[in-house]
Structure formats: C-alpha cells, structure tokens
Amino acid sequence: MTDLPVRARHDSGGCPVVRVTDVSEDLSGLEAEFPGYEFATQQTWDGISISARRRRGCARPGVYAVVTGDPDEMRRALLEDERTSRQG
C-alpha cells in the first residue's frame, strides 16, 4: 500500500489536525484481500479510525475485530491472524 495523502489543518484552538483523504482506496484493497471481514471508518479526534469485524462472528478462534488508524497495521494484524489460524 502507498502512503495516504494528507492535508494539514488547524482546529479552533490552533492545534494542527491531519486528515486522511484517500481511505476509500485502502478500504477497497482490504475488502478484496479479506472478504471474511466487514470494514468501516469512523471520524475520531485524531483523524479516521478503520475497523474490521469478522462477518461470521465468533464461530472460530482468532481475531474478531481490529481497530486502528493505520491501514498497513490493519493488514498486518489480519494477515497474522490468517497465518496463526491455518497453523491451529
């Protein structure tokens, strides 16, 4: 995945705020790579949070949900879960 383009802004108190502007491309890639998970985004104080929730709930051991602001971290966590699930 590529680095996400960002725009620097300031909130009403003058503090810098960074907003991710191209999350949809990363979400499309994650959805294609991990069809067993439902992905969503949510606006947070720090920008955008990405969540992944397993579609079939807790029917099997392993990761049920991952929440992060980093698409690469999301991918690593889901890949690690797939790897350990195959070993078990």
C-alpha positions as CSV (number, residue, x, y, z in Angstrom):
1,M,0.0,0.0,0.0
2,T,1.1,3.5,-0.6
3,D,1.3,6.4,1.9
4,L,-2.0,8.1,2.3
5,P,-2.2,11.7,1.1
6,V,-3.0,14.1,3.9
7,R,-3.9,17.7,4.4
8,A,-2.8,19.7,7.4
9,R,-5.4,21.9,9.1
10,H,-5.8,23.6,12.4
11,D,-8.7,23.2,14.8
12,S,-10.4,26.2,16.5
13,G,-7.6,26.2,19.2
14,G,-4.9,26.5,16.6
15,C,-3.7,22.9,17.1
16,P,-2.7,21.0,13.9
17,V,-5.1,18.4,12.7
18,V,-4.2,15.8,10.0
19,R,-7.0,14.3,7.9
20,V,-6.6,11.2,5.7
21,T,-8.1,12.0,2.3
22,D,-7.9,8.7,0.4
23,V,-9.0,5.9,2.8
24,S,-11.5,4.5,0.3
25,E,-8.8,3.1,-1.9
26,D,-7.2,1.4,1.0
27,L,-10.5,0.0,2.2
28,S,-11.2,-1.4,-1.2
29,G,-7.9,-3.2,-1.2
30,L,-8.5,-4.6,2.3
31,E,-12.1,-5.7,1.4
32,A,-10.8,-7.6,-1.6
33,E,-7.9,-9.2,0.3
34,F,-10.0,-10.1,3.4
35,P,-13.6,-10.9,2.3
36,G,-14.4,-12.5,5.7
37,Y,-14.3,-9.1,7.4
38,E,-16.6,-6.1,7.2
39,F,-14.7,-2.8,7.2
40,A,-15.9,0.6,8.3
41,T,-14.4,4.0,9.1
42,Q,-15.2,6.5,11.8
43,Q,-14.1,10.0,12.4
44,T,-12.1,10.3,15.6
45,W,-10.3,13.2,17.4
46,D,-7.0,12.1,15.7
47,G,-8.4,11.6,12.2
48,I,-10.0,8.5,10.8
49,S,-10.2,5.1,12.5
50,I,-10.6,1.9,10.4
51,S,-12.4,-1.1,11.9
52,A,-12.6,-4.7,10.7
53,R,-15.2,-7.1,12.1
54,R,-15.3,-10.8,11.2
55,R,-18.5,-11.5,9.3
56,R,-19.3,-14.8,10.9
57,G,-18.9,-13.5,14.5
58,C,-17.0,-15.7,17.0
59,A,-17.7,-19.0,15.3
60,R,-14.0,-19.8,15.2
61,P,-11.0,-18.9,17.3
62,G,-8.9,-15.9,16.3
63,V,-9.3,-12.2,15.9
64,Y,-12.9,-10.9,15.9
65,A,-12.2,-7.2,15.4
66,V,-9.3,-4.8,14.7
67,V,-9.5,-1.0,15.1
68,T,-6.6,1.2,14.0
69,G,-6.0,4.4,12.1
70,D,-3.3,2.8,10.0
71,P,-4.3,0.6,7.0
72,D,-0.9,-1.1,7.0
73,E,-1.3,-2.1,10.6
74,M,-4.8,-3.4,9.9
75,R,-3.4,-5.6,7.0
76,R,-0.5,-6.9,9.2
77,A,-2.9,-7.9,12.0
78,L,-5.3,-9.7,9.7
79,L,-2.5,-11.5,7.9
80,E,-1.1,-12.6,11.2
81,D,-4.5,-13.9,12.2
82,E,-4.8,-15.8,9.0
83,R,-1.3,-17.3,9.4
84,T,-1.9,-18.5,13.0
85,S,-5.4,-19.8,12.2
86,R,-4.0,-22.0,9.5
87,Q,-1.4,-23.4,11.9
88,G,-4.0,-24.2,14.6
